[in-house]
Amino acid sequence: MGNIAKFEKKNDNFVSQMKSYFKGVKIEWGKITWPEKKQVFVETLYVIVIVFVFTLFILILDLIYKGAFSFLKIN
């Protein structure tokens, strides 16, 4: 019987800890300030432009290296 009582006590402790955790999550969730749609849109455009610029940069480097190595004609 002692083992069952210990298990139930541990289980109750676990349940109360989980309730406390999710109560804290709910409180913190209410403190979040979400960005406005305009801000999200502008920052998304920044990311797209930066990715495009870096893609072009890597493409140009690739073409330069491809041309340089074609002159070497390594077999």
Secondary structure, DSSP 4 states (H G I P E B T S, - for coil): -HHHHHHHHHHHHHHHHHHHHHHHHHHHHHT--PPPHHHHHHHHHHHHHHHHHHHHHHHHHHHHHHHHHHHHT--
